[in-house]
Amino acid sequence: MKKKIIGSLALMLGLTLGGLTQINQPAADASWHKGTPKAIKGHWRSKLNKININNSQHLWSYKALTFTGKKAKSDVIQGNHFIMSRPKYKYLGHGTYKIVETYHNSLMYKNKVSWYAHKVNAHKILFKMGSSSYDTYYKFSGKVSKRSFYPYP
């Protein structure tokens, strides 16, 4: 009888101490993942700006982002571009991701950059590079007119 009481007290004491040490441990930081987040993969573009060449011709200028499994690409249609070849990302919570990589721009300079992407819904993300303000991007097919560079939906 004494052995059962002592055994049950020892078991309760062990569970209590084990539970207290488990509660006091700090939470682990968010982990880094290779590639780009699935939630923002695809083609995204900013609002369109119409550039008049002369009275009868015009071009469309806009920023475009492309996220694939292992690459991220940013273009300014009728402008500069850069590619991130080995990005890694961390989920920050509430639909926000931090993406970090060393990128090569069209002038072949290497720079380390942090991108932040916040998915608002299936058709809209807020995106910023470094400490700049968020820009709004909209989902599109990735297809562009060869004549005027207008993006198809």
Secondary structure, 3 states (H helix, E strand, C coil): CHHHHHHHHHHHHHHHHHHHHHHCCCCCCCCCEECCCHHHCEEEECCCEEEECCCCCEEEECEEEEECCCCEEEEECCCCEEEECCCEEEEEECCEEEEEEEEEECCCCEEEEEEEEEEEECCEEEEEECCCCCEEEEEECCCECCCCCCECC
